[in-house]
Amino acid sequence: MSLVCAMRVSVLLVFVVGGGAGGSLLDGIAVALGDSGVDFLAASAAGLPRIEAGLAPILPSLPRSESGRLEGPAVRYALYHFFVREFGWRINGLDPMGAPWNSSSPAEVAALKRMPPAVLQLLASRLDNDGLDERDLAVLAWTLRYLIQDETDTRLRLAYDMLELSVDTPLPTDHAEMALDLHMASHVAAADLAKTPAKTMMKVYANMEKLYPAWNDTLDFIHQAYVSEVGAPAVSTVTFDQNLRVISNITERYGLWQDSECKAMKAMLLPWEDQGSGRVHLTDFYRASLAGKWQFSEKVDYLRQLGALDESVPGSPRVIIVNYLLSYSNCVGSTPYNDLCCLSECEALMAHVERQVAASSAEPEALMDIVVALASSTVPAGRELGAVLQQRLRSVAAQHGGVVPIYGRLFAQWMHHAYPRECPYPHVVGATQQITPAHYLRQGDGLRVASAEEMKVVVERPERKDHPQETLPWDSQEELLAPPSPRAPIGFAVLHLGTSAVAMGLLMASLLGVTVRRRRSAAKPAVAPQIFV
């Protein structure tokens, strides 16, 4: 059977066996995967409950369509924050990177390009029509998790090949651990093992300590995970499957573990904080770099693009500590599908607000009561909110009929004022562009790092430090995740046809010779009108 014919059969099976636009998304994906669908379903039985538990806190507060379902921007928002909170991953295609939440569809996420076209067609159809139910959202999150793990497994296999190790026979423990180390080196260096010559990659591997000062700490983390899983040094050999389990454990935990570096950077910057504003003067930022704090050396233009530079006070540019920490300048580790960056402490604060409110909006007094009782790493519980802060939240509510949309830009800005060291300042859409250092270099702006001479010019320049007592800017422009709509009852809409239908679909796919061809490609977002943010 020709590939075109096979793909047509795949589409037919998804819509007939999976029940079309109203059937089970899980079953539809499994059918489209053909023989691989059995493994996908088996893995989902263990993985989906954890995904559903992780999504549960955010579900009651997400904006819904009139039918009570989740539309594209809400799906993208929920998935982005779920992966950041659970694993510290920023999924390529979910992270808005300064664009609106509706600038691309969740169906266009880069990792999903590994799936057959029939899956993408089914997902796009649901999003374009009535949106996803809560079960569909969990299935989509699980699918992304599954695909990212699959890429990790492929990377480990490539590391074995590069080291000329066999995946079919047990290896001495030191050889098996070296494959894990090479895998992680390629991840931190954002090197594609399928395209990087072995000689080049081994040179990178040999120089990792110079390229990444925290490399030895990373090796210790890998070793601990390795010993915990395989029982070394009690065992003398390790199988490839054992190493797959180790790398799966590392993949899940590394994002949260590496955040200790980010907390250390925050601790370095706070002594120079300007009047409790969550900002440090650019002169102090560069002065620290010149004194040996090598991390704080980004060019002014790059800081500006990242949204980490506050220039609201003429003659006194300041670095917004939390925006700087959360920027792509401080990401470590990258794959074609996700990046590992500093974790936002605001995620935990917002998750608490979501649990308490259990709706997409709330009255300002209720929100203030929640925040007063909510401590952060630098703000104690039980504090008094200033009169200006209270009035600003009430003014936000006045714009929305007496309630505050918790997924609006103005509430995010208010949270930045309430927790200036934990919650990022939300720039208006289009004002910033989250780009990696490599992208910054490719667009012709040179290295992201300022030279010592450039930093000295800033440090020696007279700076205005007599700015007004109110040191945090406030912009009254609102941007909403979704327009207000009637709320529908919340509950899991579990739709499936049963395992017999899935088994029949898998059997038909196998008999008809449908093959699954996975391919990597970068997502190409189709920018829509900026209705939502």
C-alpha positions as CSV (number, residue, x, y, z in Angstrom):
1,M,0.0,0.0,0.0
2,S,1.3,3.5,-0.9
3,L,2.2,5.9,1.9
4,V,-0.6,8.3,0.8
5,C,-3.1,5.5,0.9
6,A,-1.9,4.4,4.3
7,M,-2.2,7.9,5.7
8,R,-5.8,8.1,4.4
9,V,-6.6,4.8,6.2
10,S,-5.0,6.3,9.3
11,V,-7.2,9.3,9.2
12,L,-10.3,7.1,8.6
13,L,-9.4,4.9,11.6
14,V,-9.0,7.9,13.9
15,F,-12.4,9.3,13.0
16,V,-14.3,6.0,12.8
17,V,-12.8,3.9,15.6
18,G,-12.0,7.0,17.7
19,G,-15.5,8.3,17.2
20,G,-14.6,11.3,15.1
21,A,-14.6,14.7,16.8
22,G,-16.6,13.4,19.7
23,G,-14.7,10.2,20.4
24,S,-11.9,9.5,22.8
25,L,-8.7,11.5,22.0
26,L,-6.6,8.8,23.7
27,D,-8.1,6.0,21.6
28,G,-7.8,8.1,18.4
29,I,-4.1,8.7,19.0
30,A,-3.5,5.0,19.8
31,V,-5.1,3.9,16.6
32,A,-3.1,6.4,14.5
33,L,0.1,5.1,16.0
34,G,-0.6,1.6,14.6
35,D,1.6,-1.1,16.3
36,S,3.1,1.5,18.6
37,G,-0.4,2.3,20.0
38,V,-0.4,-0.7,22.3
39,D,2.8,0.6,24.1
40,F,1.3,4.1,24.1
41,L,-1.9,2.9,25.8
42,A,0.0,0.7,28.3
43,A,2.2,3.7,29.3
44,S,-0.8,6.0,29.6
45,A,-2.5,3.7,32.1
46,A,0.3,4.5,34.6
47,G,1.1,8.1,33.4
48,L,-2.4,9.7,32.9
49,P,-3.5,9.6,36.6
50,R,-0.4,11.7,37.6
51,I,-1.1,14.1,34.8
52,E,-4.8,14.5,35.8
53,A,-3.7,15.1,39.4
54,G,-1.2,17.8,38.3
55,L,-3.8,19.6,36.2
56,A,-6.6,19.4,38.8
57,P,-5.8,22.6,40.7
58,I,-5.9,24.8,37.6
59,L,-9.0,23.3,36.0
60,P,-11.8,25.1,38.0
61,S,-10.3,28.5,37.3
62,L,-9.7,28.2,33.6
63,P,-12.0,30.3,31.3
64,R,-14.4,28.2,29.3
65,S,-16.5,28.4,26.2
66,E,-20.3,28.6,26.5
67,S,-20.4,24.9,26.3
68,G,-18.0,24.5,29.2
69,R,-15.0,23.3,27.1
70,L,-11.5,24.7,26.9
71,E,-10.5,26.6,23.8
72,G,-7.0,27.0,22.3
73,P,-5.6,29.8,24.4
74,A,-6.8,28.2,27.7
75,V,-5.4,24.8,26.6
76,R,-2.1,26.4,25.8
77,Y,-2.0,28.3,29.0
78,A,-2.9,25.2,31.1
79,L,-0.3,23.0,29.4
80,Y,2.5,25.6,29.6
81,H,2.0,26.1,33.3
82,F,1.5,22.4,34.1
83,F,4.9,21.5,32.6
84,V,6.7,24.4,34.2
85,R,5.2,23.5,37.6
86,E,5.7,19.7,37.4
87,F,9.0,19.4,35.7
88,G,10.5,22.8,35.1
89,W,10.1,22.4,31.3
90,R,9.3,25.1,28.9
91,I,7.6,23.4,26.0
92,N,8.5,24.8,22.6
93,G,5.3,26.0,21.0
94,L,3.5,26.5,24.4
95,D,5.8,29.2,25.8
96,P,4.3,32.5,24.4
97,M,7.8,34.2,24.5
98,G,6.2,37.6,24.5
99,A,3.5,36.9,22.0
100,P,-0.3,36.4,22.7
101,W,-1.5,33.0,24.0
102,N,-3.5,32.7,20.7
103,S,-0.5,33.3,18.5
104,S,-0.3,29.6,17.7
105,S,-2.5,26.5,18.3
106,P,-1.5,23.8,20.8
107,A,-1.8,21.5,17.8
108,E,1.3,23.1,16.4
109,V,3.6,22.3,19.3
110,A,6.9,21.1,17.9
111,A,6.9,17.7,19.8
112,L,3.6,16.8,18.2
113,K,5.2,16.8,14.8
114,R,6.5,13.4,15.8
115,M,3.0,12.1,15.5
116,P,1.2,10.9,12.4
117,P,-0.7,13.7,10.5
118,A,-4.0,12.0,11.5
119,V,-3.4,12.9,15.2
120,L,-2.6,16.5,14.3
121,Q,-5.8,16.7,12.2
122,L,-7.9,15.2,15.0
123,L,-6.5,17.6,17.6
124,A,-6.8,20.7,15.3
125,S,-10.4,19.7,14.5
126,R,-11.4,19.6,18.1
127,L,-9.7,22.8,19.0
128,D,-11.2,24.6,16.0
129,N,-14.7,23.4,16.7
130,D,-15.8,23.1,20.4
131,G,-12.5,22.9,22.2
132,L,-11.2,20.1,24.6
133,D,-12.8,18.6,27.6
134,E,-10.7,18.0,30.7
135,R,-9.9,14.4,29.8
136,D,-8.7,15.5,26.4
137,L,-6.5,18.1,28.1
138,A,-4.9,15.5,30.3
139,V,-4.4,13.2,27.3
140,L,-2.7,16.0,25.3
141,A,-0.4,16.7,28.3
142,W,0.4,13.0,28.6
143,T,1.1,12.7,24.8
144,L,3.6,15.6,25.1
145,R,5.2,14.0,28.1
146,Y,5.4,10.7,26.2
147,L,7.0,12.3,23.1
148,I,9.6,14.2,25.1
149,Q,10.6,11.0,26.9
150,D,10.8,9.3,23.5
151,E,13.2,11.9,22.3
152,T,15.3,11.5,25.5
153,D,15.4,7.7,24.9
154,T,16.5,8.3,21.3
155,R,19.3,10.7,22.5
156,L,20.6,8.0,24.9
157,R,20.7,5.5,22.0
158,L,22.7,8.0,20.0
159,A,25.1,8.5,22.9
160,Y,25.7,4.8,23.0
161,D,26.4,4.8,19.2
162,M,28.8,7.7,19.6
163,L,30.7,5.8,22.3
164,E,30.5,2.6,20.2
165,L,28.7,0.8,23.0
166,S,26.1,-1.9,22.5
167,V,22.5,-1.5,23.5
168,D,22.0,-5.3,23.3
169,T,24.5,-6.4,26.0
170,P,25.1,-5.3,29.6
171,L,27.9,-2.9,30.0
172,P,30.4,-2.3,32.8
173,T,29.0,0.4,35.1
174,D,31.6,3.0,34.3
175,H,30.8,2.7,30.6
176,A,27.1,2.9,31.2
177,E,27.4,6.0,33.3
178,M,29.7,7.6,30.7
179,A,26.8,7.3,28.2
180,L,24.5,9.1,30.7
181,D,27.1,11.9,31.1
182,L,27.5,12.3,27.3
183,H,23.7,12.4,27.0
184,M,23.5,15.2,29.6
185,A,26.4,17.1,28.0
186,S,24.6,17.2,24.7
187,H,21.5,18.4,26.4
188,V,23.3,21.2,28.3
189,A,25.2,22.2,25.2
190,A,22.0,22.0,23.1
191,A,23.9,19.7,20.7
192,D,22.0,17.4,18.3
193,L,23.8,14.1,18.6
194,A,22.3,13.0,15.3
195,K,23.9,15.9,13.5
196,T,27.1,16.6,15.5
197,P,30.2,14.7,14.4
198,A,31.5,12.4,17.1
199,K,34.9,14.2,17.2
200,T,33.2,17.5,17.8
201,M,30.9,16.2,20.4
202,M,33.7,14.5,22.3
203,K,35.6,17.7,22.3
204,V,32.6,19.5,23.8
205,Y,32.3,16.7,26.4
206,A,35.9,17.0,27.4
207,N,35.5,20.8,27.9
208,M,32.2,20.8,29.7
209,E,33.6,22.2,33.0
210,K,34.9,25.2,31.1
211,L,31.7,25.7,29.1
212,Y,29.4,25.2,32.1
213,P,30.9,26.0,35.5
214,A,28.2,23.9,37.3
215,W,29.1,20.8,35.3
216,N,30.7,18.9,38.2
217,D,27.6,19.4,40.3
218,T,25.6,18.1,37.4
219,L,27.7,15.0,37.2
220,D,27.1,14.4,40.9
221,F,23.4,14.7,40.3
222,I,23.6,12.1,37.5
223,H,25.7,9.8,39.6
224,Q,23.2,9.9,42.5
225,A,20.3,9.1,40.2
226,Y,22.4,6.3,38.6
227,V,23.3,4.7,41.9
228,S,19.7,4.9,43.1
229,E,18.3,3.1,40.1
230,V,20.9,0.5,39.2
231,G,22.4,-0.2,42.7
232,A,26.0,0.6,41.8
233,P,28.6,-0.1,43.0
234,A,27.0,-3.4,44.2
235,V,26.4,-4.4,40.5
236,S,29.1,-4.9,37.9
237,T,27.0,-4.5,34.7
238,V,24.1,-2.4,33.6
239,T,21.6,-3.0,30.7
240,F,20.4,-0.4,28.3
241,D,16.8,-0.7,29.7
242,Q,18.2,0.1,33.2
243,N,19.9,3.2,31.8
244,L,16.6,4.2,30.1
245,R,15.0,4.2,33.5
246,V,17.8,6.3,34.9
247,I,17.5,8.9,32.2
248,S,13.8,9.0,32.6
249,N,14.3,9.8,36.3
250,I,16.9,12.4,35.5
251,T,14.6,14.0,32.8
252,E,11.8,14.5,35.3
253,R,14.0,15.8,38.2
254,Y,16.7,17.8,36.5
255,G,14.6,20.9,35.9
256,L,13.7,21.2,39.5
257,W,17.2,20.3,40.7
258,Q,19.1,22.8,38.6
259,D,16.9,25.6,40.0
260,S,19.3,25.8,42.9
261,E,21.6,27.8,40.7
262,C,18.8,30.3,40.0
263,K,18.1,30.7,43.7
264,A,21.8,31.3,44.2
265,M,21.8,34.1,41.6
266,K,18.8,35.7,43.2
267,A,20.6,35.6,46.6
268,M,23.6,37.4,44.9
269,L,21.4,40.2,43.5
270,L,19.1,40.9,46.5
271,P,21.8,42.8,48.5
272,W,21.8,45.4,45.7
273,E,18.1,45.7,45.5
274,D,16.7,49.2,45.1
275,Q,14.2,50.1,47.9
276,G,12.4,46.7,47.9
277,S,11.5,47.1,44.3
278,G,12.8,43.7,43.1
279,R,15.2,45.7,40.9
280,V,18.9,46.4,40.9
281,H,20.5,49.4,39.2
282,L,22.2,48.4,36.0
283,T,25.4,50.0,37.4
284,D,25.3,47.6,40.4
285,F,24.5,44.7,38.1
286,Y,27.6,45.3,36.0
287,R,29.7,46.2,39.0
288,A,29.0,42.7,40.4
289,S,30.0,41.2,37.1
290,L,33.3,43.1,37.0
291,A,33.9,42.0,40.6
292,G,33.7,38.3,39.5
293,K,30.0,37.4,39.4
294,W,30.4,36.2,35.8
295,Q,26.6,35.5,35.3
296,F,25.6,39.2,35.3
297,S,27.0,40.4,32.0
298,E,24.2,40.6,29.4
299,K,24.2,43.5,27.0
300,V,21.8,46.3,27.5
301,D,20.0,45.6,24.3
302,Y,19.6,41.9,25.1
303,L,18.3,42.7,28.6
304,R,15.8,45.1,26.9
305,Q,14.6,42.4,24.4
306,L,14.2,39.9,27.3
307,G,12.0,42.3,29.2
308,A,14.5,42.4,32.1
309,L,15.3,46.1,31.9
310,D,13.1,48.7,33.6
311,E,13.7,52.1,32.0
312,S,10.7,53.8,33.4
313,V,12.9,56.2,35.4
314,P,14.9,58.4,33.0
315,G,18.6,58.1,33.6
316,S,18.3,55.2,36.0
317,P,17.9,51.8,34.2
318,R,17.3,48.9,36.5
319,V,17.4,45.2,36.0
320,I,14.1,43.5,37.1
321,I,15.5,40.6,39.1
322,V,12.7,38.0,38.5
323,N,12.4,38.9,34.8
324,Y,16.1,38.5,34.4
325,L,16.2,35.1,36.2
326,L,13.3,33.7,34.2
327,S,14.6,34.9,30.9
328,Y,16.1,32.6,28.2
329,S,19.5,33.9,29.0
330,N,19.5,31.7,32.1
331,C,18.2,28.5,30.6
332,V,20.5,25.5,30.8
333,G,19.7,22.5,28.7
334,S,17.7,22.3,25.5
335,T,16.1,19.8,23.2
336,P,14.1,20.4,19.9
337,Y,11.0,20.2,22.1
338,N,11.7,21.8,25.5
339,D,14.1,24.0,27.4
340,L,15.1,24.0,31.1
341,C,15.1,27.4,32.6
342,C,14.8,28.9,36.1
343,L,11.6,28.1,37.9
344,S,9.2,30.9,38.7
345,E,8.3,31.2,42.4
346,C,5.2,32.9,41.2
347,E,3.8,29.6,39.9
348,A,3.3,28.3,43.4
349,L,1.7,31.6,44.5
350,M,-0.7,31.6,41.5
351,A,-1.5,27.9,42.1
352,H,-2.5,28.8,45.6
353,V,-4.7,31.6,44.3
354,E,-6.3,29.3,41.8
355,R,-7.1,26.7,44.4
356,Q,-8.6,29.3,46.7
357,V,-10.7,31.1,44.1
358,A,-11.7,28.1,41.9
359,A,-13.0,30.4,39.3
360,S,-11.5,32.6,36.5
361,S,-12.3,35.8,38.4
362,A,-12.9,37.0,42.0
363,E,-13.8,40.1,44.0
364,P,-10.8,42.3,44.9
365,E,-11.4,42.0,48.7
366,A,-11.3,38.1,48.5
367,L,-8.1,38.3,46.5
368,M,-6.5,40.6,48.9
369,D,-7.4,38.4,51.8
370,I,-5.8,35.4,50.0
371,V,-2.6,37.4,49.3
372,V,-2.3,38.8,52.8
373,A,-2.2,35.3,54.2
374,L,0.2,34.0,51.5
375,A,3.9,34.1,52.2
376,S,6.7,33.9,49.6
377,S,10.4,33.3,50.1
378,T,10.9,37.1,50.8
379,V,7.4,38.3,51.8
380,P,5.9,37.2,55.1
381,A,2.3,36.2,55.7
382,G,0.1,38.6,57.6
383,R,1.6,41.8,56.2
384,E,-0.5,44.8,55.5
385,L,-1.2,45.8,51.9
386,G,-0.5,49.5,51.2
387,A,-3.3,51.8,50.3
388,V,-2.0,52.2,46.7
389,L,-1.8,48.5,46.2
390,Q,-5.4,48.0,47.5
391,Q,-6.7,50.8,45.3
392,R,-5.1,49.4,42.2
393,L,-6.7,46.1,42.6
394,R,-10.1,47.7,43.1
395,S,-9.6,49.8,40.0
396,V,-8.9,46.6,38.0
397,A,-12.2,45.2,39.3
398,A,-14.0,48.4,38.3
399,Q,-13.0,47.7,34.7
400,H,-14.5,44.3,34.9
401,G,-17.9,44.8,36.5
402,G,-16.6,44.4,40.1
403,V,-14.4,41.3,39.7
404,V,-10.8,40.8,38.8
405,P,-9.9,38.3,36.1
406,I,-7.1,36.3,37.6
407,Y,-5.6,35.5,34.1
408,G,-5.5,39.1,33.0
409,R,-2.4,41.2,32.6
410,L,-3.5,43.6,35.3
411,F,-3.8,41.0,38.0
412,A,-0.4,39.6,36.9
413,Q,1.0,43.2,37.3
414,W,-0.7,43.5,40.7
415,M,1.0,40.3,41.8
416,H,4.3,41.7,40.7
417,H,3.7,44.7,42.9
418,A,2.6,42.4,45.8
419,Y,5.6,40.0,45.3
420,P,8.2,42.1,43.3
421,R,11.0,39.5,43.8
422,E,8.9,36.4,42.9
423,C,6.3,37.4,40.3
424,P,7.6,38.8,36.9
425,Y,6.5,42.1,35.5
426,P,4.1,41.4,32.7
427,H,5.0,43.5,29.7
428,V,2.3,44.2,27.1
429,V,2.2,41.8,24.2
430,G,4.9,42.6,21.6
431,A,7.0,44.7,23.9
432,T,9.5,42.0,24.5
433,Q,11.0,39.0,22.7
434,Q,12.2,36.0,24.6
435,I,15.1,34.7,22.5
436,T,18.0,32.4,23.4
437,P,21.6,33.6,23.3
438,A,22.1,31.5,20.1
439,H,19.1,33.2,18.4
440,Y,20.4,36.6,19.5
441,L,23.8,35.8,17.9
442,R,22.1,34.5,14.7
443,Q,20.0,37.6,14.2
444,G,23.2,39.6,13.9
445,D,23.4,41.3,17.3
446,G,26.7,39.5,18.3
447,L,27.3,37.8,21.6
448,R,24.8,38.5,24.4
449,V,27.6,39.3,26.8
450,A,28.9,42.8,27.2
451,S,32.6,43.4,27.2
452,A,34.4,44.6,30.3
453,E,34.9,48.0,28.5
454,E,31.2,48.3,27.8
455,M,30.3,47.5,31.4
456,K,32.9,50.0,32.7
457,V,31.3,52.8,30.7
458,V,27.9,52.1,32.3
459,V,29.4,51.8,35.8
460,E,31.3,55.0,35.6
461,R,28.4,57.0,34.1
462,P,26.6,59.3,36.6
463,E,23.2,57.7,37.4
464,R,20.1,59.3,38.8
465,K,19.2,57.7,42.1
466,D,16.8,60.3,43.5
467,H,13.7,58.9,41.8
468,P,10.3,59.1,43.5
469,Q,9.4,56.8,46.4
470,E,7.0,54.9,44.1
471,T,9.5,52.8,42.3
472,L,7.4,50.3,40.5
473,P,5.8,51.2,37.1
474,W,2.1,50.6,36.6
475,D,0.6,50.3,33.1
476,S,-3.3,50.3,32.9
477,Q,-3.5,48.2,29.7
478,E,-5.4,45.1,30.2
479,E,-5.0,41.8,28.2
480,L,-7.1,38.8,28.9
481,L,-6.6,35.1,28.3
482,A,-10.2,34.9,27.1
483,P,-13.2,37.1,27.1
484,P,-15.8,36.7,29.9
485,S,-18.3,33.9,29.2
486,P,-20.9,32.1,31.2
487,R,-19.4,29.4,33.4
488,A,-20.4,25.8,32.7
489,P,-20.4,23.0,35.3
490,I,-16.9,21.6,35.9
491,G,-16.2,17.9,35.7
492,F,-14.3,15.3,33.8
493,A,-16.0,14.4,30.5
494,V,-14.5,10.9,30.0
495,L,-15.5,9.8,26.5
496,H,-14.2,6.5,25.2
497,L,-15.4,3.5,23.2
498,G,-13.7,0.8,25.2
499,T,-10.6,-1.3,24.6
500,S,-12.4,-3.6,22.2
501,A,-12.8,-0.7,19.7
502,V,-9.2,0.3,20.2
503,A,-7.9,-3.2,19.7
504,M,-10.0,-3.5,16.5
505,G,-8.5,-0.3,15.2
506,L,-4.9,-1.4,16.0
507,L,-5.5,-4.7,14.3
508,M,-6.9,-3.1,11.2
509,A,-4.0,-0.6,11.1
510,S,-1.5,-3.5,11.4
511,L,-3.3,-5.6,8.7
512,L,-3.5,-2.7,6.2
513,G,0.3,-2.0,6.6
514,V,-0.1,1.5,8.1
515,T,3.3,2.6,9.2
516,V,4.1,5.4,11.6
517,R,6.8,7.9,10.4
518,R,8.1,10.2,13.0
519,R,9.8,13.4,12.0
520,R,11.2,16.4,13.6
521,S,10.4,19.9,12.5
522,A,10.2,23.3,14.0
523,A,6.7,24.7,14.8
524,K,5.6,27.5,12.5
525,P,3.0,29.5,14.4
526,A,0.3,31.1,12.4
527,V,-0.2,34.5,14.2
528,A,-3.8,35.3,14.9
529,P,-5.3,38.6,15.9
530,Q,-4.3,39.6,19.4
531,I,-7.7,38.9,21.1
532,F,-6.2,37.0,24.0
533,V,-3.0,37.2,25.8
